[in-house]
Amino acid sequence: MGIIAWIVLGLLAGLIAKALMPGRDPGGLIVTTLLGIVGALLGGFLASALFHIHPMDGFFDLSTWVTSVVGAIVVLVIYRMATGRRHA
């Protein structure tokens, strides 16, 4: 897949991850896009390493979308833990 397809996939994976995990997140559309792209890459790498699934088969392949969304959820959880409210 090309870089534009990864950006689109990352944007959509980030939006789906935010929809599946409701709550307040610091950051807007740009942060969601970046988290989605990182999650898509992380999900693809982990699926390839752990389960020998090749998520880069195509943009419309189900394994690509599932691994991207799961990766985006993992990145979103880590992001929420790292940027949680700190009490003084």
Backbone as a ProteinNet text record, in pm:
[ID]
protein_1_A
[PRIMARY]
MGIIAWIVLGLLAGLIAKALMPGRDPGGLIVTTLLGIVGALLGGFLASALFHIHPMDGFFDLSTWVTSVVGAIVVLVIYRMATGRRHA
[TERTIARY]
85	0	88.9	38.3	112.3	95.7	173	171.5	35.7	-28.1	-160.3	-262.1	-254.4	-346.2	-323.2	-197	-168.6	-221.6	-212.6	-264.9	-416.6	-481.8	-627.9	-668.2	-599.9	-627.5	-602.3	-495.5	-465.5	-569.6	-616.4	-721.6	-848.3	-887.9	-1009.5	-992.7	-877.1	-852.3	-852.6	-796.2	-798.6	-939.5	-1020	-1159	-1240.2	-1218.3	-1288.1	-1244.3	-1115.7	-1066.3	-1126.5	-1136.6	-1198.3	-1346.8	-1413.5	-1555	-1576.2	-1484.2	-1495.1	-1455.1	-1374.6	-1329.6	-1372.2	-1499.6	-1544.5	-1478	-1471.8	-1410.8	-1340.1	-1296.3	-1228.3	-1081.4	-1034.8	-894	-836.9	-718.9	-653.4	-602.1	-644	-601.2	-720.3	-700.5	-808.8	-784.9	-822.2	-816.5	-672.2	-581.1	-441.6	-382.4	-408.5	-358.5	-423.7	-553.1	-622.4	-560.1	-528.9	-466	-329.8	-249.6	-115.9	-121.8	-211.6	-227.3	-277	-366.6	-416.3	-308	-223.9	-115.2	-15.3	21.7	113.2	50.2	-77.5	-147.6	-156.6	-180.2	-186	-51.2	54.9	188.3	220.6	187.5	212	130.6	3.6	-81.5	-32.4	8.5	61.8	189.9	278.3	403.8	379.2	291.8	264.2	193.2	100.1	31.2	128	219.4	318.5	415	457.6	555.7	495.3	375.8	318.5	236	157.3	62	91.5	199.5	238.3	127.3	53.9	-46.6	20.4	-4.4	55.4	-51.6	-65	-172.6	-152.3	-41.2	-19.4	-61.8	-151.4	-199.8	-280.7	-359.4	-440	-517.5	-561.7	-633.6	-768.4	-832.3	-965.8	-963.9	-848.3	-836.7	-879.1	-958.5	-1010.8	-899.9	-796.3	-688.3	-614.8	-605.8	-543.7	-622.6	-753.2	-837.5	-840	-851.4	-857.7	-728.4	-615.4	-488.5	-465.6	-510.3	-494.3	-578.9	-702.6	-790.6	-742	-701.6	-650.3	-522.8	-436.1	-314.8	-346.4	-445.1	-485	-544.7	-619.5	-674.6	-562.3	-463.7	-349.4	-275.5	-251.1	-180.9	-265.4	-396.8	-485.1	-484.9	-484	-477.4	-346.4	-236.6	-106.8	-105.2	-162.7	-168.4	-250.9	-364.3	-448	-377.2	-303.7	-229.9	-117.4	-52	60.9	16.2	-101.1	-146.4	-262.9	-277.4	-386.6	-372.7	-482.6	-481.1	-387.9	-301.8	-207.2	-252.7	-255.4	-297.1	-173.8	-182	-67.1	-61.7
-117.9	0	123.2	228.1	351.9	432.5	535.4	619	687.3	726.8	790	690.1	566.6	464.4	440.1	440.6	423.2	539.6	660	777	768.7	731.6	717.5	604.9	492.5	380	418.4	490.4	535.4	631.3	721.7	814.7	738.2	648.1	571.5	477.8	415.8	328.2	408.6	527.8	614.1	656.7	690.9	729	611	492.8	373.7	341.1	353.3	326.2	423.4	550.4	648.7	620.5	572.1	539.5	418	321.4	202.5	229.5	331.2	367.8	510.6	531.1	668	728	857.3	929.2	1051.7	1132.6	1255.7	1227.6	1272.3	1257.6	1395.3	1422.4	1547	1533.6	1620.7	1614.6	1608.6	1656.3	1659.9	1565.1	1609.7	1526.4	1490.5	1583	1556.5	1449.8	1460.2	1360.1	1225	1225.4	1101.8	1037.5	1117.7	1066.7	1007.2	1078.6	1029.2	900.9	896	774.3	659.1	688	584.5	530.8	617.9	574	490.1	536.5	459.4	325.2	327.9	204.3	109.1	162.8	78.5	11.9	87.3	30.1	-71.7	-38.9	-130	-258.2	-244.2	-361.2	-449.5	-389.2	-466	-538.3	-471.2	-533.6	-650.3	-628.8	-734.4	-853.6	-828.5	-938.2	-1019.5	-951.6	-1020.2	-1101.1	-1043.6	-1109.6	-1224.6	-1204.8	-1303.7	-1410.7	-1370.6	-1462.9	-1496	-1444.6	-1465.8	-1425.1	-1320.3	-1260.6	-1145.4	-1134.3	-1026.2	-923	-820.1	-723.5	-624.9	-632.2	-539.9	-600.3	-699.5	-760.4	-662.5	-581	-485.7	-395.3	-285.1	-185.4	-238	-321.3	-369.9	-507.9	-556.4	-685.6	-672	-765.6	-758.4	-761.7	-841.7	-849.5	-716.2	-641.1	-508.9	-417.2	-417.2	-329.5	-372.4	-502.7	-550.9	-520.4	-549.6	-522.7	-373.1	-292.4	-147.5	-91.8	-137.1	-87.6	-135.5	-261.9	-312	-237.6	-214.5	-137.7	4.4	66.9	202.6	205	101.8	94.7	82.1	-1.7	-17.4	114.7	182.8	311.9	414.7	412.8	506.2	480.4	354.4	321.9	372.3	349.4	397.7	549.5	614.1	760.6	815.5	750.7	795.7	777.6	668.9	647.4	748.9	783	875.6	1019.2	1056.3	1193.9	1209.9	1113.3	1120.3	1243.3	1275.1	1394.9	1373.5	1468.9	1461.7	1559.3	1510.1	1594.2	1655.2	1783.8	1853.1	1834.1
0	0	0	-59.4	-63.6	63.9	76.3	196.8	215.4	106.8	116.9	172.6	127.5	178.6	326.8	372.7	516	596.6	543.8	615.1	625.6	516.7	519.7	614.5	605.1	694.1	839.3	865.6	1001.5	1055.4	971.2	1012.6	1049.8	963.6	990.3	1109.6	1123	1238.4	1367.9	1365.6	1484.1	1520.9	1421.4	1448.4	1501.1	1445.3	1494	1635.8	1664.4	1799.3	1900.3	1863.2	1952.9	1971.7	1868.6	1880.4	1970.3	1963.5	2047.1	2191.5	2213.7	2347.8	2376.9	2410.9	2434.4	2557.8	2557.9	2668.6	2616.3	2708.1	2669.4	2646	2532.1	2497.7	2468.9	2521.7	2481.9	2339.1	2254.5	2115.3	2023.3	1904.8	1807.7	1692.5	1575.4	1455.8	1418.4	1435.9	1400.2	1491.5	1621.9	1716.2	1687.8	1657.3	1622.9	1499.5	1399.9	1278.5	1308.6	1385.4	1418	1500.5	1599.4	1679	1593	1500.5	1410.8	1319	1267	1179.3	1257.5	1376.1	1460.4	1497.2	1530.5	1563.9	1446.4	1327.9	1208.3	1182.8	1196.9	1177.9	1286.4	1411.2	1522.5	1506.6	1473.6	1453.7	1340.4	1232.2	1119.9	1154.9	1228.9	1269.5	1364.6	1464	1561.7	1497.5	1408.5	1340.1	1255.3	1192.3	1110.8	1197	1308.9	1394	1475.3	1529.6	1620.3	1550.1	1451.5	1391.9	1246.2	1193	1054.1	957.5	994.9	907.5	833.9	708.2	630	599.4	686.4	670.3	556.1	486.2	375.9	243	249.3	126	43.2	109.6	35.6	128.8	74.4	153.2	199.6	121.1	154	217.8	256.8	322.6	469	518.3	654.6	758.6	736	834.8	848.2	740.9	746.9	839.3	825.7	905.8	1052	1077	1215.4	1288.3	1226.9	1293.4	1311.5	1218.2	1231.6	1345.5	1355.2	1461.2	1597.8	1607.3	1735.2	1773.9	1678.2	1705.8	1749.1	1687.4	1724.7	1864.9	1902.6	2038.2	2139.9	2111.4	2202.5	2218.1	2107.1	2113.3	2187.6	2167.8	2237.8	2388.2	2429.9	2572.6	2632.2	2563.3	2611.1	2616.4	2516.2	2511.4	2627.4	2655.2	2767.1	2900.9	2916.3	3042.2	3057.4	2946.5	2952.6	2973.4	2920.5	2929.9	3027.8	3118	3215.5	3302.9	3368.8	3454.7	3572.5	3591.7	3703.3	3811.3	3933.5	4045.4	4110.8	4140.6	4198.8	4348.4
[MASK]
++++++++++++++++++++++++++++++++++++++++++++++++++++++++++++++++++++++++++++++++++++++++

